[in-house]
Amino acid sequence: MPRMKLSFIAYFAVTAVMAIGASASLVTFIFGDSLTEVGNNNHFQYSLARSDYPFYGIDYEGGQATGRFTNGRTIGDILSAKLGISSPPPYLSLSPNDDAILQGVSYASGGAGILNDTGLYFIQRLSFDDQINYFNKTREVIIAKLGEEAANKFCNKALYFIGLGSNDYVNNFLQPFLADGQQYTHDEFLELLLSTLDQQLTRLYKLGARKIVFHGLGPLGCIPSQRVKSKQGQCLHRVNEWVLVFNARVQKLLASLNQRLPTAGFAFADTYQAVLDLIDNPTNYGFKVSNTSCCNVDTSVGGLCLPNSKLCKNRHEYVFWDAFHPSDAANAILADKLFSSLFSDSPSIAPTPTGR
């Protein structure tokens, strides 16, 4: 592992441990897509990227759908519990001057991408630019509450988790009826993603973000929505190759940002191999099925788990919940691995999934 990556991950770990010891004063801001959304899209009347209906949330506390795109918790929920803090609420659920923003906020939105035109056919969603704009509004409120100097320190000390890019492939470049997949080669599309991401991360830095973890992409070619494109239901190796190139280039971008921007602390969280091992060797982790979803979805109409869908009998035995998203049980394992890589010295305090 590169020395840069080790040093910043160690810095994050020390920060988190100190925060846990200081009455859970750690503040996190979450930027992402449906893998980390906790309900922002519920507030869009016309969004087609929503999960506030059964059977989503069936294994979440209370058994009700919350807008999370899984049967239970997201990886972000589990990481928050391990850090001893509450999972940040969706930004759109808060009033403009809500004191809750001082405890952290989630801007994650199903269908979101690095590019503004990604997920366009979902009608309403928050792109990464939209999410940064809302963080800017959050920062203005923090300044009003704390004063500019204290607000700057507040933003500098917070942790920022970013997980984006999956939709730029799955709901943009890989869709034959959208312009980007026809207009660009993959190399050209990758350059567009990276140049856009460079500008976005630089803007976040200028708004006060210093400790930023970017969550790399998993093997998208192996998720159920992509497997159905193979005649034998196998992983799409070309897609996985593109993902690996994306991850490698993002790591180089983060290293460049750390060199260009004073006191910047960008780190890359690589879970590609962990997810692939979960898919290739499910029985090693207590799963039985990793090539299809627990919810019997129709990939021709979006691949989400609709209220008239049929569920598998043992949800804890499936790696995937729907055509795109891991199950609660899979998220628990992936969160444990990610937590160990980022905060190896921190206590593990998250409850284990019930496996209902």
Buried (B, 14 or more C-beta within 10 A) or exposed (E): EEEBBEEBBBBBBEBBBEBBEEEEEBBBBBBBBBBBBBBBBBBBEEBBBBBBEBBBBBBBEEEEBBBBBBBBBBBBBBBBBBBBBBBBBBBBBBEEEBEEBBBBBBBBBBBBBBBEEBBBBBEBBBBBBBBBBBBBEBBEBBBEBBEEEEBBEBBEBBBBBBBBBBBBBBBBBBBEEBEBBEEBEBEEBBEBBBEBBBEBBBBBBEBBBBBBBBBBBBBBBBBBBBBBEEEEEEBBEEBBEBBBEBBEBBBEBBBEBBEEBEEBBBBBBBBBEBBBBBBEEBEEBEBEBBBBBBBBBEBEEBBBBBEEBEBBEBBBBBBBBBBBBBBBBBBBBBBBBBBEBBBEEBEEEBEEBEBE
